[in-house]
Amino acid sequence: MPAIADPSTPNTHKRKLRSHAPPRAESPSPSPPKWKSPRPSAIASPHSAANGNEIVADENQGVLRKPDPVKSLWNLKDGEQLRVVKEALHLATAPSAVVCREEEQDMVLGFCKSCIEHEKAGSLYICGCPGTGKSLSMEKVKEALHNWAKEEGFPLPDVLSVNCTSLANTSDIFTKILGLSQSRGRRVLATPLQQLQNMYSQKSSTRNMMLIVADELDYLITRDRAVLHDLFMLTTFPFARCILIGVANAIDLADRFLPRLTSLNCKPTVVTFRAYSKDQILRILEERLNELPYTVFQRQALELCARKVAAASGDMRKALCICRSAIEMLEAEVRESVCNLNTPLEEKSSSEQNMATVSDPMKKQEFDIVRIDHMARALSKTYRSPVVDTIQSLPHHQQIILCSSMKHFRGSKKDTILGELYKSYSELCKSSLIPPTGILEFSNMCRVLNDQGLIKLGPSREDKLKRVTPKVDEADITFALQGIRFFRNCLQ
């Protein structure tokens, strides 16, 4: 007979949880606590239930984390909610934190700190494709540099931000720098550039360090390269106290247009902002949307947008525009559904019968959230490729073949035989209550797809043994077919 464990042992808690005996009479409690699972009760704080910040355990990683907040679906008919959502995805709305650019920001901030600590001028060239967070990162760097100088006791640097496209004359940039460098005094005959050169040739202990951020520097290349060269040359003067940061899209600007700086060993330090990847675009979109108290997008819709934009350009501005366009697609659909409420009863009876099997929560999720088909249509307005057009113009059964091949080749499979692909095609047809074609007609349709470059058929005496290799990216198939209601569930 097994021994009964002592009440002081750790097993007592488990035995009490499994026991169905009533509480002991000698230890009454005025308000008996509710039963709790042993896992949360072991790690939750006494006040976690009161303040709503209960901590749960992540069994996969063995760490403690806060549970993800459950958000409600948004009300598309609420004009204020719609305005807030569109504003969160607008280019002019600066996010609270610039994610996925922490490394680049640290490099620029470290360079500026070093210049201020050593009271030494320097130049930095930031390059990257449009929409990679260059200008937005510079705003965060200026804010962080100001806070650092204030905390460390350094004189706060003067900051000048110039968008070169706003200059009436390219040489006006020197006038702006001069206006920040000295107080207005008597007029002199020298040009602003000559005054700056004279100022930076003489030692002075009264001038503060100056941070100059020249955005859209490409404009100076096309208008006046001499101004561009003179601008960077200012940092080479012996008593210059300016930190020049040029921001542009051209990666090789320093090598092509500033050869003299290279010969003088004054070539600016280059920081490159790479195009955003799919995961980075998805994270940035989610960071913006997480600030909203309601759910607006299906995650699959955001993933499709991130995948397509990353494959095309990695331009985050393009991704934001596409998301706003997808919201407009949902708006149009809701308006159309409202108009259909006025259709005759006979026309609505069949649709109502089809929707009878769908629960109310599913209906709300179906119509109050931006789905993947909305995103596909928004992407089609922005990106049009011959492959997508070809897939969308195919007969229905050939589209089913491509859809079944996409599902069949997911994972590590690179090719298969025609007979195995026919099985996948037949299963998809039967699950959708569509009669599949015969193997001979299926083989002929695969030849047509092969001729159009969508799949590749290998040679074989028997059709069933021909090797089939996909020639189209999965994202293109998803993008082309998600707008068709039949394929919406097949591609999930």
C-alpha angles and dihedrals in degrees: 000000000000118000120250112246119246114255091240094060121100091247091070091082092055092047091051091051093051094044120101095191118122118254118278116266094222093062105049121174125207093218113018111215120243118258113264133190111259093237099059093038091055095056107024119102120238091251099042095099092049099053098035093238097115114166120223132193123249103218093193096055101024093232136117119250141164115258117254111261115249110235127201123229116266125248107242091193091060104096093201093053091048091051092049092050094049091045091053089056096043121115092230092058109093113211120233090246131021102227127193091030099074094114094051092046091051090052093052093043092049091051092052092047091052092051092050094046092051095035088232130141121237143165132226129189118205116194137172144124119293115280097027097119101260100134093038091051091052090057090054091046092053091051093047092047091052092051092046094050090049093050095045095047097245120143108267110255120239109246126211120181116190130180103206093208089065093060115107089201122020091228089061088086089074090052090055092049092048092049090056094043100056140019120255110275139149118332119259131196096232120100119250090255092053091048091053092048091051091046093051091048093062126067116244131171096194100067119096123220112269128213113206117190111189108189125194090025089169087080091069091053093060097039108036124353091182090065090050091052094046090049094058092040090064089075091059096064114109097242100031113138101187132111109210119200115183118194121197145134099243109098096196098043094118093051097043103038107024105051093140091059089054091053090050092049088243098115109145120249109257124221114186123206107207122212114272118262125224093262092048094050090048092050093049092050091048092048090056094045095044089070089066118087093224140052116256107164137042107241089232089058092053091047091052091051093047093047094049096044093046091051092049106041114323088238109157092196089059091052092053092049091050092051091052089048090052089055088054089053089056090047091053091049092051092049090050092050090051090052091050090059087080094058119115119274093245091059093048097048096080094048092047090051091053092049093048092087093054118090121235094250090053091050091052092048090048096055105026100054135064104254131199093261090057089052091048091055091047090051091049089059090055104034123035119177130179090237092057092047090050093051092047091052094051122109114264098257093049088053088051089053091054091046092050091046090053091053091043094052096047112121122016099337113118099174142355140185124273093247093058091048089051089056091053090047092050093049091051091049093048092047088055093045092245119134110240122228123248123271092256094054089042089055091050092051090051089054089055091051089048091053090052092052096245096116134009122232120202124215120269137147091231120054095218091059097051113121114242120204124182116240099179127075116248091234091059092052091048091046093050098045105034091084089063112085093216093063097042095096095032093063097047 
